[in-house]
Amino acid sequence: METPTACDRCAAVDCEARFHACLAADFSDPAYGVVHHLVVPTYGLQHGWYTEQAAPRLVEFVLDHLDREPTDHDRREIRRLTDGATRVRARGPGAAPVAWQHNVADVDVASAEAYVATVRAWAASVARTCDTTPGSAEHGR
């Protein structure tokens, strides 16, 4: 059996499996899914998924929606940004990662209440780090 290693982007052990567990929880129970709009961009920001043009908008989106679900208008706007021909995913691995205060391993899936609280704390930490650390949002560093 292979020993799990820490992610070179966020330092979480079994990082991708934990992210997929979050997605499974989001789609299997509406009480968990109320923070799905935070899970995907937070993980993406931490892992350098987004271009330097898209990342600041996603940071803003996360910060604006930490304590509230997006409206239909908000959803349309974020889809307009991330769907279609405009590139939002970065090419290549980006710059070296920073030492994040929180990562997907801090998300507690034991109950919906714990899940929502820990996703919000993780999202706030990542978005605020990206908002105050030049270049971190674009490259997961």
N, C-alpha and C positions, 0 to 999 in steps of 0.2 A: 504494500500500500504506500502510495506517495505521500510524503509529509507536506502539508500545505505551507505555502510561503506567503510572506507579506507582499502586498501589492506595491510596486515601485512608484505608484502615483499617490496613493492615499494611506498606505501602511496597514490596511486592514488585511487580516488573514481570510482567505476564501472570499475575497472582495466581490468577484462577479457572481458567485453563488448567492451571496447575501443580497446583492442587488436584485437578482431574479426572485429570491424569496419575498422581497418587498413588492415586486410587481405582481407576484402570485397573490399576495395578501390584498393588494389594491383592487385586483379584479375579481376576487372571490367573496369579498365582504365590503359592502358600501361604507361601513363604519371605518374601515381602514382606507378605503379609496378616496376619502375626503382630502387627503394630502398627496394624492398621486401627482398633482400639478407641481409639487415640490420635489418629489423623489427623482424624477427623470432629469430635470435641469440641474439639480444639486449634484447628482452623480456625474453628469456630463461635464459640469464645470470643474469638478475635482479631478476628472480624468482627461482633460484637454480635448474634449470633443468639439468645441466650438471655435469658429474663426474669431479673429480680433474685432471684426465688425459685429458679429452676433452676440458674443459673450457679454458685453456690457448691458445689452438689452435684456438678456436672460437674468443677469444679476438683478437688474431693476425689477423685473417681473417677480422673482423670488422674494425680494425684500418687500414689494408691494402686497404680496399675497401670503405672508407668513401666518396671519391670523384670520384670513378670510379666503373663501373659495373664489376663483375668478368668475366674473360675470360672463354672459354669452359674448359680449363685446370684447372682453379681455381674451377669451379663448380664440375669437376670430383674429385678433391682433397677433397673438403669439403664433397661431397657425400661419398667418400671412408671412410672418418673419421666418418660420422654420420650414414651411412646405414650399414645393415648387422648384423653380430653376435657380433660385438664389442659394449659393453655397453657404451653409451654416456649420457644416462639419469641417474641422481642420484637417489638413493633410499632414501626415507624419505625426510623430510623437510630441512635438513641441519642446519647450524648454524643461529644464530639470524641475521636479516638484518641490513644493515648500513643505514644511512640517505642519500639517493641518492639525487643528485642535480636536476636530471630530471627523469621523468617517462613518461609512455605512455599518461598520461593526458596532457602533453605538446605538443603532436602531433596535429597539426592543419590540419584538413581534408577539410577545406573550398575550397581550390584550390590545384591543383597539385603542383604549385610552392611553396606554403606555406608548403604543406605536405612534399615534398622532403627536404626542408630546415630544418624543425623541426624534421623530422626523423633523418637526419644527425647529428643535434645538440644533440639529445637524445642518439643516438648510440655512438657518440664521448665521451660524458660525462660518460656513463655507461662503455664503454670499457676502458677508461683512469682510471676510478676509480678501475676497476677490475685489471688493469695492475699495479697499484701502491698500492693497499690494499691487503696484504697477505690474501689468503683464500676467498676473496669476489667473485671471479669468480666461484669458485666451489660450493658455497652454497647460493648465492644471499644475502650475508650479507655485 
